[in-house]
Amino acid sequence: MASASPPSAPAGGASAGSLLRRRKLWVFPAALSGLVALLLSLLYMGGILTPDGSLHRLPVALVDADDGRPLPGERQNLGAQFSSAIVSSSPGDDVRWRRLTRAEAQDQLAAGKVYGALVVPPGFTDSVRALAEGTAEKRPTLTVLTNPGMGSLGSALADQISERAAAEASQELGRRLTESAGGDATPAQRLLLRDPVAVTTEVGHPIGSRSGLGLSAFYYTLLLVLAGFLAGNIIHNGVDTGLGYADSELGPWHSRRPTVPVSRTSTLVVKMGMTAGLTVLTTALIMVATIGILGMDAPHLPLLAVFSYCASLAVGLGVQAINAAFGGIGQLVAMFVFIALALPSSGATVPLEAVPEFYRVLGIFEPMRQLASGVRSILYFDARADAGLARAWVMIAIGVAAALAFGFAMARYYDRKGLHRMVPRPE
């Protein structure tokens, strides 16, 4: 019985085997895909592996509310001494202690300007004095205030720094108290005096229970960026297909529409106009899904809707401008600009103060950093301008203006040079 022979190549066509043996066919895809994989790995993993080791002046509030009189022979009360010891013992490059009043600290927590706070309470010196004299009813206590709106990792880092600083200062205070007590203290008192200060943790600025522990702002921003990026590329490809400058393939079905003679500038106008229109649909559906269906905590809905549209539109217009300038590799360039470089420098999951300097520099201008700050302000910080919303609006305006200027400048340049688009034709 004769075995079935494999299907033959079309007349005049090359077989798959012969094509796979062509080394030149492998070179460009291998080089580009390998480079992309390498760069993405370095960018993403390089920003998250060592947040503790990359700390650079993480802002944390330090509140000294102690109003007790100094101990005998001392010029300052223990709250002032304790605060000075905490500041001097902390590595200057790791944390930036902001010495504030309780009201100032609460305001900066509510504005997202500090990741947490360490509070020395009123009567701290008196409570330590009572402990040393054996008349204390409770142990002196410091309070660490967290700020979950700054992200779970950022808040946790501030909490860790505050607790470690408080523990070190408590041990130093305990050494002094133990020496002062001498042989008069009982063994139980000595044990208590060695580490006299307790630390409690409280939420300094609460956020909603359906906020993903402070991560909803990041994922919502990511949705806006992805929607703008993907819709921009879909519109780019769809318009090219509809105008006859690209083939349409769906499985085995192939079609080619008649070419519409049009300049590059007019084509870009069409793509950007469609981007502006369809962004209304994409942002509306994002809000329906995240807020209407999933119940994400979202105050200031009208403001969030307008901001979401403008943010996603800025990304979409940027994608169209890059595609108009770079052509076939434009989608790859846009991917690096809006996603690959933007995610690790957004400061929304890992604080910029806890990433290497390269990412902190990127965060100055990368779009996701600006958009995440604006969304975070609206969702967690009562839409305060000084919580990042004002800067976000300014950067959106700059982004839109830059996209329009760059995109149309390149399209008109190509048109003036007579670099018209070629119609795809088979050999």
N, C-alpha and C positions, 0 to 999 in steps of 0.2 A: 504494500500500500504506500503510495507516494506521500511524502510529508508535504505539508503546506509551506510554500516558499514565502519569505517575508515580503511585505509590500515594497515594490520598487519605487525609486525616486521618479518624480515627473520627468518627462523628456527634457533634456537639457539642464536639469537641476542637479544640485550636489546632494550627496547622501549625508546623513547626520554624522556618520563615522568620519568621513573625510573632513567635515567642518570642525569636529572636535580635535582633529590632529593639527589644525592650523594654530600655531603658537601665537600669531599676531592677534587672533580672535580673543585670546585669553588675556592679553596684556592689560588693556585698559580696564575691563571689569575687575580683574584681580587687584590691580594697583589701587583703584578708587575704593572698592569695597573694603579692602584691607586697611587703607588709610582711615576710612570712616570708622571702622570697628575699633581701631587703635585709639583714635582721638576721642571717641565717645567713652571708651573705658577709662582713659586718663582723666577726662573732664569730670565724669560723674563720680567715680570712686575717689578721685583726688580731693574732692571737696567735702567728703563725709567721714573719712577713715579716722581722723585724729582731731575731733573738736576740742578735746581738753588740751592737746599739745599746740593747737593753733590759736588759742585764745589771745585776743588783742583788745584790751581795754573794754571789756564788757561792762556796760553801765549798770550799776547797782546803787540804790539809795541807802544812805546810812543816817539814821535819825537818832539824835541824842536828846531825849526828853527828860533826862534825870534832873530833878530839881532839889536833890538832897544836899545838905551841907557836907563839906569835905571831912574825911576822917582826921583824927588828931595827927598833927604833923604834916598833913598833906595840903597842897595849895589848890588842888582841883578835886572835885568830887569824882567818884569812880566812873560815872557815865562818860565824862570828858576823857579820863585816862583810858577807859575801855575803848572808846572810839578812836583815839590816837593810836593805841596799840594795834587795832585792827587795820587801820590804814597803813601804818608803817610795816607791819608784818606781811602784808599781801604783796605779791610781785606786781610792780607798777605796770608791766606790759600785759598782765592778764586781766586785771579788773580795774575799772575806773569808779572809785567810790565817790558818790555825790552826797556831801554832807548837807542835809536838808531838814527843815522842820517837818512835823508829821503832816501838816496840811500840804506843804510843797511836795512831799513824797507821794501823797495820795493823788495829787493832781498829775504828777509825772507818770504814775502807774496808769491813770485813766487816759493819758495821752500816748501811751506806748513808748515813752522815752526811756524807761528803765525796765529791766527784766525782773526786778524784784527789789526788796528792801529789807534791811536789818534794823530793828527798832529796839533801842534801850529805853525801857519804860520809865515813867515818873516814879520817884521813890526808890530807884535802884540802889543808890548808896545806902539809904536807910535799911533796906531789906538785907543787904550784905552785912551791915553793922550788926543787925539783929542776929544774923546767922553766926557771926563771930562771937557774939556774946552769949549764944545759946538760948536766945529768947525768940528765935524766928518761928513763926507758925507755918511758913511755906518757903520753899526754895526760891531764890531770885531767878527771874525768868526773862529771857530775851525772846522777841517775836520775829520770825522770818515771814515776810509777806511775799507771796508768789504772784505772778502776772500771767495767767494761762493764755490771755489774748496774744501774747508774743510767741506762742508756739510751745508745745510741751517740752521740747529739748532746750530751748532758750530759758524757759522758766526753771527747768530742772537744773541747768548749769548755775543759774543765779542762786538757787536754793542750796546747791552743793557748796558753792563758794562761801555763802553767808554762814552756813552751819560749821564749815571747817574753820573759818575765821573766828567765830564765836567760841568754838571748842578750844582753839589755841589760846585765845585771850583768857578764857576761864581757867585754864591750867596755869597760866602765868599768875593770875590773880590768886589762885589757890596756893601756889608756892609762897607768895608773900603772906597770905593769911596764916598759913601753917607756921611760918617762921615767927610771925608776931605772937601767935598763941603760945609758942614755946611748950613747956612741959605742963602747963595748966589745962590743956585740952584733953578730954577723954579720948580713947581710941575711936569711938563712934564719931565724935566731933572732928577728929583729924581726918577720918575717911571722907566725911562730908565736905570739909574745907579744901581737900585736894582738888576737887572739881565742883566748885560751889554753884555754878550757873547752869540752869536748864534752858533748853531751846524748844520753843513750840512753833509750829508752822500754820499759817492761816492764808486764805486767799485774799490777796490785796485788792484785786479788781476782778470780780466774778464775771463770767460770760455765760451764755445760755447753755442748757444741758444738751442741746442738739447742735453743738458747734465742733464736734470731733476733737475735743480736748485742745482747741486752738488751731486745728489743721483745716477746718472747713474753708477758711479764707484762701489757703494755698490751693486746695483742690478746685475751688470755684474759679480762681484766677487761671489755673491750668486749663479748665474747660473753656474759658473765654479765649485764651491764646490758641488752643487747639482748634476751636471752632473757626476763628479767623484764619488760621493757617490752612486748614483743610478746605474750607469753603473757598478761600482765595485760589488754591490750586485747582479745585474742581471747576470753578468758573473759568480760570485760565484755559484749561484743557477743553472744556465744553464750548467755549466761544471759538477756539481754534478749529474744533471739529465742525461746528455749525457754519463757519465761514469758509470751509473747504480747505483749510491749511493743515489739517491733520486727518488721518483716517479714523474711522470708528469701527472697532472690533468688539464683538460680544460672542465669545466662544467661537464657533466656526463661521459665524455671520460677519461679513465685512461690507462696509459701505463707504462711499466717498461722495461728499456733496459737491455741487458746482462751486467753484471758487468765486468769492465775492471780492472784487478789487477794492481794497481799502488800505489806507496808510497805517503805519504803525501807531501814529498818534491817535487816530480815530479808534483804532482797535483798543488802545489803552483806555480811552474815554469810556467805551462800552464796558470793558471789564471792571473799571473802577465804579461806574454807575451801578452795575449789577451787584458789585460787592456792597455798596451802600444800601441797596434795597434788600438783599437777602440777609444781611446782618440783622435786620429787624426780626426776621423769622428765626434765625439761629439763637439769638440772645433770648427771645421770648420763650423758645422751647427749653433752653437751659434753665430759665427761672421756673417754668412750669414743672420741670422734672425735679429740680433740687428743692424748691420751696413748696410748690403745690402738692407734689406727690410724696417726696421724701421728708418734708417737714423741717428743712434746715432753718435754724434761727436766723432771721433776716429782718432787722429793723430798717427803717428808712427806705421802704420799698420803691417809691418813685425815684429817689436819688440813686438807689442801686440799679434800677432799670436803665436810667440815662447813662450812668457811668459804665455799665456793662456794655451797652451798645457802642459808646465811644471807644472803649478799650478794645473791643473785638474788631471794630472798624479800623482802628489804627494799625492793628496787625494785618488785617486783610489788605489794606491799601499798601502796606509795606511789602507784602508778598507780591502784589501785582507789579510794583515798581521794580523789585529785584528780578522778577521773571522777564519784564520788558527789557531790562538792561543786560541780563546774562543769558537769556535764551534757554537752551536745553538744560544747562546745569543750574538754572535759577532756582529750581525747587530744592536742590541740595544746599545751595547757598542760604536760602531762606530758612531751611531747617536748622542750620547752625546758628543763624542770627536769632531766631525766635524760640528755639527749643534747646538745642545742644548746649549753647553757651548761656542761655537764660536760666535754665532750671537750677544748676548748681550755684548761680550767683544771685538767686532771687531773695535769699535771706528769709524765706518763709518757712522752711523746715529746719535748716541749720542756720543759726544767726551768722550774719556776715562777720561779726566779731569772733567767730569760732571757725573760720575757714582761712586757708592760706591767702596771702596778700593778692595774688593774681585774681581771685574771685571777688575780693573787695573792690578792686579797680573796675572789674566788669560791672559790678553792681551799681556803679555811678551812672551808667547809661543804658545798661541792658533793660529792655522793656518789661520783662516779667517782674523785676525788682520794683519798678515804679507802680505797676498795676497791682501787685500784691499789697503794697503799702496802702493804696487807696481802698481796696476791698477790705482790708483789715480794719481800717479806720471806720468804714461804714458799718461793718458787722459787729465789731467789738468795742470801739471807742467813740460811740455816739457821733460819728461822722465829723469829728473835730478836724479842722484844717491843719492844725499843728501836729496831728497824729499821722501825717503822711498824705492826707487827701489833697491838700493844696499843691504839693510837689507832683502828685500823680496827674492832676489836671494839667499842670504846666507841661509835663513831659508828654502827655497825650497830644497836646496841641503842637508841640515841637515835632513829634513823630509823624503826625498827619501832614504837617507842612513839609517836612523833609521827604516823605514818600511822594507827595505830589511834585515837588520841585525836581527830585532826582529822576523819578519815572518819566515825566514829560520832557525833561532836558535830554535824556538818553534817546527817547523815541523820536523827538524832533531832530536830534543829531543824525540818527540813522536815516530818517526821511530826507534830510538835506543832502546827505552823502549819496543818495540813490540806492541805499542798501535795503531794497524791498524784499519782502518775504518771498521765499521760493515755494512753488506749489509742488507737493510730493508727486513724483511720477515713477512708475516702475521702469526698470532698465528694459 
